[in-house]
Amino acid sequence: MASPPHQPKPRVQNPTTPTVVWGMDDMCVCALAQLLPEIVSFSIRNVGTSSDGINYDVLTLIACWKDLRKLSLVNFSPPMLGAGVGWAINPNEASVDSSAVEKTRKKAIEGMGGVLKTIAQYCTRLRQLDFTRSSLSDNVIVSLAHHLPLLTHVKLNQCFGISSHALASLARCQDLINVGLAQSLVGFSTTNILVTHCKHLRDLDFAGCTGITDACLTVISENLPDLLTANLRNCLNLSDVGTVALVNKCRKLKSINLDGVMITDLTLTAIGSCTPDLLDLWISGHPSFHSISASALQCVGNGCLYLSHLSLRCVHITAEAFEKFQSILDLELYNCKIQNQSILSPLNPTQRELIEAPPLRRFVLHGCALADVSARNIVEIVKDLRSFTLSDSFVSGNGLRTLIKSMTNLYALELVSENKKFHITETVTSLLTKTSPNLHTLTLAGNMSGEVVVSLICGLPNLRKLTLRLYNRKREQMLSIAESIRSLQRNDLVWEVYGGFA
């Protein structure tokens, strides 16, 4: 669930529990294997065969951790050609032998597969695996499913080299609870095998899987009535037939992501009627704004009383529809058509009665037009915001200043427009230092000078991360601004400066 960014809590770790490692080398892995023999969770990113990182064969030392429960090897793949690795290139030739490169790459993948098979054979207590964006072969997946039948969590998101047949072998793990197969080759046959054998599945991530069809959702609904999470983002071959079947039978759903799925009022009506415990919902309408009506949104608001996160894309927003969502903490509007003078307004334009505003903590407004009168109307809703993002939306200087004045409790703020739909002026930055002294994260786009940036940083003592996107700035000007920030000697501040936006 997308939660509002409250003040960060200190992270406490037991040395024998989650060990998250960045920028390690071979010696670090060896030292960990010797000094911490009882590690139960190990996570590392960007593992390959580069001399600058970790050789995958060193990771066989992970097999020493007999009590390992969770293993995460993200971006576990051989180095890409041209990334400073010369083992696949003949330095005496001007051209690169593509067949030799592919042969070397396949050999590296086989070597990494051997490492994972060794780990699976010895770390039999493993329950959670995360190999997101890794280069794995079918044999590795089959071997993992064979040696680790008690797995409960498996993430193979964006592992593009795995066939549907290999994915189906995960059905051996009948205790699976969470499966992530985003952008994979999963289709009806694989889905059918998984859901008929793994009856304990509660969380499914099929984002970007074009093989997921209405028939897949039908078989899921028939076999997994206790499903809690369904991520179907950008599953382009879905329609109301499948989504309605899913929500009609999976009535315990708490999170449904239908972003990029062209649904209509039929799906929203079913969601409002069948999923009373829903917490998170992503909805996309047709770009013509005719596929989803205000009455269908009201049905969701009436039926999903605990809904705390709502994301709408290409939807026509009215005050009458929005007043039904009284439990929303996190609201995202992308390219929505906003009814003027009534957007998220606490004043109903028809009944002229005060509507209780939802207690928003995070608000994202992207690609929307916000008139001055609309900005004044939403003051009551944004006054308690912790995070606000305004990107590529049409808003005037007066409207922007009105919003900033009302948001006095902000923790994170992002004001970005790559198409110059609004500008960050010195008046706006000065106003930020007065109204939002507790800002922790700030992203701005505009034509700011070094003096304005320095004044902004000095006025925000709690700022920890600053990102600036400057329009049409030359290299000398960029360096000057960077030097101005560096001169402040704020060691507690992480800052980035970008330029060249048109």
C-alpha positions as CSV (number, residue, x, y, z in Angstrom):
1,M,0.0,0.0,0.0
2,A,1.3,3.5,-0.8
3,S,1.6,5.2,2.5
4,P,2.1,8.9,3.2
5,P,5.7,9.9,3.8
6,H,5.7,10.6,7.5
7,Q,8.9,11.3,9.4
8,P,11.4,8.5,8.8
9,K,11.8,5.9,11.6
10,P,15.2,4.8,12.6
11,R,16.1,1.4,11.1
12,V,17.2,-1.1,13.7
13,Q,18.8,-4.3,12.6
14,N,19.9,-7.4,14.4
15,P,23.4,-8.4,13.0
16,T,22.0,-12.0,12.5
17,T,18.9,-10.8,10.6
18,P,18.5,-8.7,7.4
19,T,21.8,-7.7,5.9
20,V,21.4,-5.3,3.0
21,V,24.7,-4.7,1.2
22,W,25.7,-2.0,-1.3
23,G,29.0,-1.6,-3.1
24,M,30.5,-4.8,-1.9
25,D,33.5,-6.6,-3.3
26,D,34.7,-10.3,-3.1
27,M,36.6,-9.8,0.2
28,C,33.4,-8.3,1.9
29,V,31.4,-11.4,0.9
30,C,34.2,-13.7,2.3
31,A,34.4,-11.7,5.5
32,L,30.6,-11.8,6.0
33,A,30.6,-15.6,5.5
34,Q,33.2,-16.0,8.2
35,L,32.1,-13.4,10.7
36,L,28.3,-13.8,10.5
37,P,27.5,-17.5,10.1
38,E,23.9,-17.1,11.2
39,I,22.6,-14.6,8.7
40,V,18.9,-15.2,7.8
41,S,18.4,-12.5,5.2
42,F,20.9,-11.4,2.5
43,S,20.3,-8.8,-0.2
44,I,22.6,-7.4,-2.8
45,R,22.3,-5.6,-6.1
46,N,24.1,-5.4,-9.4
47,V,26.0,-8.6,-9.2
48,G,28.0,-9.7,-12.3
49,T,31.5,-10.6,-13.4
50,S,32.9,-7.1,-13.6
51,S,36.3,-6.5,-11.9
52,D,34.6,-3.5,-10.2
53,G,32.0,-5.7,-8.4
54,I,31.5,-9.2,-7.2
55,N,32.4,-12.3,-9.1
56,Y,29.3,-14.5,-9.0
57,D,31.3,-17.6,-8.2
58,V,32.3,-16.0,-4.8
59,L,28.6,-16.0,-3.9
60,T,28.7,-19.7,-3.5
61,L,29.9,-18.8,0.0
62,I,26.2,-17.9,0.7
63,A,25.7,-21.6,0.9
64,C,27.5,-21.5,4.3
65,W,24.4,-19.8,5.8
66,K,22.3,-22.8,6.6
67,D,19.7,-20.7,8.4
68,L,19.2,-18.3,5.4
69,R,15.5,-17.5,5.0
70,K,15.5,-14.7,2.5
71,L,17.8,-14.1,-0.5
72,S,17.6,-11.1,-2.8
73,L,20.0,-10.8,-5.8
74,V,18.6,-7.9,-7.9
75,N,20.2,-7.3,-11.3
76,F,22.0,-10.6,-11.0
77,S,23.4,-10.8,-14.6
78,P,26.6,-10.7,-16.6
79,P,27.9,-7.2,-17.3
80,M,26.6,-5.5,-20.4
81,L,28.9,-4.9,-23.4
82,G,30.5,-1.5,-23.3
83,A,30.2,-1.1,-19.6
84,G,33.9,-1.0,-19.0
85,V,34.3,-4.8,-19.3
86,G,36.8,-6.1,-21.7
87,W,36.6,-9.8,-21.3
88,A,34.3,-10.1,-24.4
89,I,36.3,-7.8,-26.7
90,N,39.5,-8.4,-28.6
91,P,41.5,-5.2,-28.0
92,N,43.5,-5.7,-31.2
93,E,40.3,-5.5,-33.4
94,A,38.3,-2.4,-34.1
95,S,35.1,-4.4,-34.3
96,V,33.4,-6.6,-31.8
97,D,32.6,-10.3,-32.6
98,S,28.9,-10.4,-31.7
99,S,28.8,-14.2,-31.8
100,A,31.7,-14.4,-29.3
101,V,30.0,-11.9,-27.0
102,E,26.8,-13.9,-27.0
103,K,28.7,-17.1,-26.4
104,T,30.5,-15.6,-23.5
105,R,27.3,-14.2,-22.1
106,K,25.6,-17.5,-22.2
107,K,28.5,-19.1,-20.5
108,A,28.3,-16.5,-17.7
109,I,24.6,-17.1,-17.3
110,E,25.3,-20.8,-17.0
111,G,27.9,-20.1,-14.4
112,M,25.6,-17.9,-12.4
113,G,22.9,-20.6,-12.6
114,G,25.4,-23.1,-11.1
115,V,25.9,-20.7,-8.2
116,L,22.1,-20.5,-7.5
117,K,21.7,-24.3,-7.8
118,T,24.5,-24.7,-5.2
119,I,22.8,-22.3,-2.9
120,A,19.4,-24.0,-3.3
121,Q,20.9,-27.4,-2.4
122,Y,22.5,-26.2,0.8
123,C,20.2,-23.4,2.0
124,T,17.1,-25.6,2.3
125,R,15.4,-23.2,4.8
126,L,15.1,-20.5,2.2
127,R,11.5,-19.2,2.0
128,Q,11.8,-16.0,0.0
129,L,13.6,-15.3,-3.2
130,D,13.9,-12.0,-5.2
131,F,15.7,-12.2,-8.5
132,T,14.2,-9.0,-10.1
133,R,15.8,-8.0,-13.4
134,S,18.2,-11.0,-13.3
135,S,19.4,-13.1,-16.2
136,L,18.3,-16.6,-15.3
137,S,17.8,-19.7,-17.5
138,D,14.9,-22.2,-17.4
139,N,17.1,-24.8,-15.8
140,V,17.8,-22.6,-12.8
141,I,14.1,-21.9,-12.2
142,V,13.2,-25.6,-12.4
143,S,16.1,-26.5,-10.1
144,L,15.1,-23.9,-7.5
145,A,11.5,-25.2,-7.5
146,H,12.8,-28.8,-7.1
147,H,15.2,-28.1,-4.2
148,L,13.1,-25.5,-2.4
149,P,9.5,-26.8,-2.4
150,L,8.7,-24.8,0.8
151,L,9.1,-21.4,-0.8
152,T,6.5,-18.8,0.1
153,H,7.7,-15.7,-1.8
154,V,9.2,-15.6,-5.3
155,K,9.9,-12.4,-7.3
156,L,11.0,-12.9,-10.9
157,N,9.9,-9.5,-12.2
158,Q,11.5,-8.5,-15.5
159,C,13.4,-11.7,-15.9
160,F,12.9,-11.8,-19.6
161,G,14.7,-15.0,-20.5
162,I,12.4,-17.4,-18.6
163,S,9.9,-19.4,-20.6
164,S,6.3,-20.1,-19.5
165,H,7.1,-23.8,-19.1
166,A,9.8,-23.0,-16.5
167,L,7.5,-20.6,-14.7
168,A,4.9,-23.3,-14.4
169,S,7.5,-25.4,-12.5
170,L,6.9,-23.1,-9.5
171,A,3.7,-25.0,-8.9
172,R,5.9,-27.5,-7.0
173,C,6.0,-24.8,-4.3
174,Q,2.5,-25.3,-3.0
175,D,3.0,-23.0,0.0
176,L,3.5,-20.0,-2.2
177,I,1.9,-16.8,-0.9
178,N,3.4,-14.1,-3.0
179,V,4.4,-14.4,-6.7
180,G,5.9,-11.6,-8.8
181,L,6.0,-12.3,-12.5
182,A,5.8,-8.7,-13.9
183,Q,6.7,-8.4,-17.6
184,S,7.1,-12.2,-17.9
185,L,5.8,-14.7,-20.5
186,V,3.1,-16.0,-18.2
187,G,-0.1,-16.9,-20.0
188,F,-3.2,-18.9,-19.4
189,S,-1.6,-22.4,-19.1
190,T,1.0,-21.1,-16.6
191,T,-1.6,-19.2,-14.6
192,N,-3.9,-22.3,-14.6
193,I,-1.2,-24.6,-13.3
194,L,-0.1,-22.1,-10.6
195,V,-3.4,-21.3,-9.1
196,T,-4.7,-24.9,-9.2
197,H,-1.7,-26.2,-7.3
198,C,-0.8,-23.2,-5.0
199,K,-4.1,-22.6,-3.2
200,H,-2.4,-20.4,-0.6
201,L,-1.5,-17.6,-3.0
202,R,-2.6,-14.2,-1.7
203,D,-0.5,-11.7,-3.7
204,L,-0.1,-11.7,-7.5
205,D,2.0,-9.3,-9.6
206,F,1.4,-9.7,-13.3
207,A,2.1,-6.1,-14.3
208,G,2.9,-5.7,-18.0
209,C,2.1,-9.3,-18.8
210,T,0.4,-9.2,-22.2
211,G,-0.4,-12.9,-21.9
212,I,-2.8,-12.3,-19.1
213,T,-6.3,-12.4,-20.5
214,D,-9.9,-12.5,-19.2
215,A,-9.7,-16.3,-19.1
216,C,-6.7,-16.0,-16.7
217,L,-8.6,-13.8,-14.3
218,T,-11.6,-16.2,-14.5
219,V,-9.4,-19.2,-13.5
220,I,-7.8,-17.1,-10.7
221,S,-11.2,-16.1,-9.3
222,E,-12.3,-19.7,-9.3
223,N,-9.3,-21.0,-7.4
224,L,-8.2,-18.1,-5.2
225,P,-11.2,-16.7,-3.4
226,D,-8.9,-15.4,-0.6
227,L,-6.7,-13.3,-2.9
228,L,-5.6,-10.1,-1.3
229,T,-3.5,-8.2,-3.9
230,A,-3.7,-8.2,-7.7
231,N,-1.3,-6.0,-9.7
232,L,-2.6,-6.0,-13.3
233,R,-1.0,-2.8,-14.4
234,N,-0.7,-2.5,-18.2
235,C,-2.2,-5.9,-18.9
236,L,-3.4,-4.7,-22.2
237,N,-5.5,-7.8,-23.1
238,L,-7.9,-7.4,-20.2
239,S,-11.5,-6.1,-20.3
240,D,-14.5,-5.8,-18.0
241,V,-15.2,-9.5,-18.5
242,G,-12.1,-10.6,-16.6
243,T,-12.0,-7.8,-14.0
244,V,-15.7,-8.2,-13.0
245,A,-15.2,-12.0,-12.6
246,L,-12.2,-11.3,-10.4
247,V,-13.8,-8.9,-8.0
248,N,-17.1,-10.8,-7.8
249,K,-15.4,-13.9,-6.4
250,C,-12.3,-12.5,-4.7
251,R,-14.2,-10.4,-2.2
252,K,-11.3,-10.1,0.3
253,L,-9.2,-8.0,-2.1
254,K,-7.3,-5.2,-0.4
255,S,-5.4,-3.9,-3.4
256,I,-6.2,-3.8,-7.1
257,N,-4.0,-2.1,-9.7
258,L,-5.9,-1.6,-13.0
259,D,-3.7,1.3,-14.3
260,G,-3.5,1.0,-18.0
261,V,-6.4,-1.4,-18.3
262,M,-9.3,0.0,-20.3
263,I,-12.2,-0.6,-17.9
264,T,-15.7,0.9,-17.8
265,D,-18.4,1.5,-15.2
266,L,-19.1,-2.2,-15.0
267,T,-15.8,-2.9,-13.2
268,L,-16.1,0.1,-10.9
269,T,-19.7,-0.9,-9.9
270,A,-18.5,-4.4,-9.2
271,I,-15.6,-3.1,-7.1
272,G,-18.0,-0.9,-5.0
273,S,-20.4,-3.8,-4.5
274,C,-18.0,-6.7,-3.8
275,T,-14.8,-5.5,-2.2
276,P,-15.7,-3.7,1.1
277,D,-12.2,-4.1,2.5
278,L,-10.4,-2.5,-0.4
279,L,-7.5,-0.2,0.7
280,D,-5.6,0.6,-2.6
281,L,-7.1,1.2,-6.1
282,W,-5.6,2.2,-9.4
283,I,-8.0,3.1,-12.2
284,S,-7.5,4.1,-15.8
285,G,-10.2,5.5,-18.1
286,H,-10.2,6.0,-21.9
287,P,-8.4,9.2,-23.0
288,S,-11.8,10.4,-24.3
289,F,-13.0,10.5,-20.7
290,H,-16.2,8.7,-21.6
291,S,-15.5,5.2,-20.2
292,I,-15.9,6.1,-16.5
293,S,-18.8,8.2,-15.1
294,A,-19.1,10.1,-11.9
295,S,-21.8,7.8,-10.7
296,A,-19.5,4.8,-11.0
297,L,-16.9,6.6,-8.9
298,Q,-19.6,7.4,-6.3
299,C,-20.4,3.6,-6.2
300,V,-16.7,2.9,-5.3
301,G,-16.8,5.6,-2.6
302,N,-20.0,4.3,-1.1
303,G,-18.9,0.6,-1.1
304,C,-15.2,0.9,-0.2
305,L,-15.3,2.7,3.1
306,Y,-11.7,1.9,4.1
307,L,-10.1,3.0,0.8
308,S,-7.0,5.0,1.7
309,H,-5.1,5.2,-1.7
310,L,-6.8,6.1,-4.9
311,S,-5.0,6.7,-8.3
312,L,-7.1,8.0,-11.2
313,R,-5.9,8.3,-14.8
314,C,-8.0,9.9,-17.6
315,V,-11.1,10.3,-15.4
316,H,-13.5,13.2,-15.3
317,I,-13.4,14.5,-11.7
318,T,-16.4,16.2,-10.1
319,A,-17.0,17.4,-6.5
320,E,-20.1,15.2,-6.2
321,A,-18.0,12.1,-6.9
322,F,-15.1,13.0,-4.7
323,E,-17.2,13.8,-1.6
324,K,-17.9,10.0,-1.2
325,F,-14.2,9.3,-0.6
326,Q,-13.8,10.3,3.0
327,S,-11.1,7.9,4.1
328,I,-8.6,8.8,1.3
329,L,-5.1,9.5,2.6
330,D,-3.2,9.2,-0.7
331,L,-4.7,10.7,-3.9
332,E,-3.1,10.6,-7.4
333,L,-4.7,12.3,-10.4
334,Y,-3.0,11.8,-13.8
335,N,-4.3,13.6,-16.9
336,C,-7.7,13.9,-15.4
337,K,-10.4,16.3,-16.6
338,I,-11.3,18.5,-13.6
339,Q,-14.6,20.2,-13.4
340,N,-13.8,23.9,-12.9
341,Q,-14.8,25.6,-9.7
342,S,-15.7,22.3,-8.1
343,I,-12.4,20.3,-8.1
344,L,-12.1,18.6,-4.7
345,S,-14.1,21.5,-3.3
346,P,-15.4,21.5,0.3
347,L,-18.4,23.4,-1.0
348,N,-20.9,21.4,-3.0
349,P,-21.8,23.6,-6.0
350,T,-25.3,22.1,-6.2
351,Q,-26.4,21.9,-2.6
352,R,-24.3,24.7,-1.3
353,E,-23.5,22.7,1.8
354,L,-20.2,22.1,3.5
355,I,-18.6,18.8,2.6
356,E,-16.2,17.3,5.1
357,A,-12.8,17.1,3.3
358,P,-10.9,13.8,3.4
359,P,-7.7,13.9,5.5
360,L,-5.2,13.8,2.6
361,R,-1.6,13.2,3.4
362,R,-0.2,12.7,-0.1
363,F,-1.5,14.4,-3.3
364,V,-0.1,14.0,-6.8
365,L,-1.5,16.2,-9.6
366,H,0.0,15.4,-13.1
367,G,-1.1,16.7,-16.4
368,C,-4.2,18.5,-15.1
369,A,-5.3,22.1,-15.4
370,L,-5.8,23.9,-12.1
371,A,-7.5,27.3,-12.3
372,D,-7.0,30.0,-9.6
373,V,-10.5,29.4,-8.3
374,S,-9.9,25.6,-8.1
375,A,-6.7,26.3,-6.1
376,R,-8.6,28.3,-3.6
377,N,-11.2,25.6,-3.3
378,I,-8.9,22.8,-2.3
379,V,-7.1,24.8,0.4
380,E,-9.1,22.9,3.1
381,I,-8.0,19.5,1.6
382,V,-4.3,20.2,1.2
383,K,-3.7,22.0,4.5
384,D,-2.6,18.8,6.3
385,L,-0.6,17.3,3.4
386,R,2.8,15.7,4.1
387,S,3.7,15.2,0.4
388,F,2.6,17.2,-2.7
389,T,3.6,16.6,-6.3
390,L,2.6,19.0,-9.1
391,S,4.0,18.0,-12.4
392,D,3.2,19.0,-16.0
393,S,0.0,20.7,-14.8
394,F,-1.3,24.1,-15.9
395,V,-1.3,26.5,-12.9
396,S,-0.8,30.2,-12.6
397,G,1.5,32.0,-10.2
398,N,-1.4,33.1,-8.0
399,G,-2.7,29.6,-7.8
400,L,0.7,28.1,-6.9
401,R,1.2,30.7,-4.2
402,T,-2.2,30.0,-2.8
403,L,-1.4,26.3,-2.5
404,I,2.0,26.8,-0.9
405,K,0.5,29.2,1.7
406,S,-2.0,26.6,2.8
407,M,0.5,23.6,3.0
408,T,2.3,24.3,6.2
409,N,3.0,20.7,7.3
410,L,4.8,19.5,4.1
411,Y,7.5,16.9,4.4
412,A,8.1,16.4,0.7
413,L,7.4,18.7,-2.2
414,E,7.8,18.3,-6.0
415,L,7.1,21.1,-8.4
416,V,8.2,20.0,-11.9
417,S,7.1,21.0,-15.4
418,E,9.3,19.9,-18.2
419,N,7.0,21.8,-20.6
420,K,7.2,25.1,-18.7
421,K,3.6,25.0,-17.7
422,F,4.5,27.0,-14.6
423,H,7.6,28.7,-13.3
424,I,9.3,28.7,-9.9
425,T,10.1,32.3,-9.1
426,E,12.0,33.9,-6.2
427,T,8.7,34.8,-4.6
428,V,7.7,31.2,-4.5
429,T,11.0,30.0,-3.0
430,S,10.8,32.8,-0.4
431,L,7.3,31.7,0.5
432,L,8.5,28.1,0.9
433,T,11.0,29.1,3.6
434,K,8.2,30.9,5.5
435,T,5.4,28.4,5.2
436,S,7.1,25.0,5.0
437,P,10.1,25.0,7.4
438,N,9.9,21.3,8.0
439,L,10.5,20.3,4.4
440,H,12.8,17.2,4.1
441,T,12.7,16.5,0.4
442,L,12.3,19.2,-2.3
443,T,12.3,19.0,-6.1
444,L,12.0,22.2,-8.2
445,A,12.1,23.1,-11.9
446,G,12.7,26.7,-13.1
447,N,15.2,29.4,-13.8
448,M,16.8,30.0,-10.4
449,S,20.0,31.8,-9.7
450,G,22.7,30.6,-7.3
451,E,21.7,33.3,-4.8
452,V,18.1,32.2,-4.8
453,V,19.1,28.5,-4.3
454,V,21.4,29.5,-1.4
455,S,18.7,31.5,0.2
456,L,16.3,28.6,-0.2
457,I,18.7,26.1,1.5
458,C,19.5,28.4,4.3
459,G,15.7,29.0,5.0
460,L,15.0,25.2,5.2
461,P,17.3,23.9,8.0
462,N,15.6,20.4,7.9
463,L,16.1,19.9,4.2
464,R,17.9,16.6,3.5
465,K,17.5,16.1,-0.3
466,L,17.3,18.8,-3.0
467,T,16.8,18.2,-6.7
468,L,16.9,21.2,-9.1
469,R,15.9,21.0,-12.8
470,L,17.0,24.3,-14.4
471,Y,15.6,25.5,-17.8
472,N,18.1,26.5,-20.5
473,R,21.1,26.8,-18.3
474,K,24.6,26.8,-19.7
475,R,27.3,24.7,-18.3
476,E,29.0,27.7,-16.7
477,Q,25.8,28.7,-14.9
478,M,25.2,25.1,-13.7
479,L,28.7,24.9,-12.3
480,S,28.2,28.2,-10.6
481,I,25.0,27.1,-8.9
482,A,26.7,23.8,-7.9
483,E,29.6,25.7,-6.4
484,S,27.2,28.0,-4.5
485,I,25.5,24.9,-2.9
486,R,28.9,23.3,-2.1
487,S,30.1,26.5,-0.4
488,L,27.3,26.1,2.3
489,Q,29.1,22.9,3.5
490,R,25.8,21.2,4.4
491,N,27.1,17.7,4.8
492,D,23.6,16.5,5.8
493,L,22.2,17.6,2.4
494,V,22.1,15.4,-0.7
495,W,21.6,17.6,-3.7
496,E,21.4,17.1,-7.5
497,V,21.3,19.7,-10.3
498,Y,20.1,19.0,-13.8
499,G,19.8,21.2,-16.8
500,G,18.7,21.3,-20.5
501,F,15.0,21.1,-20.1
502,A,13.2,22.8,-23.0
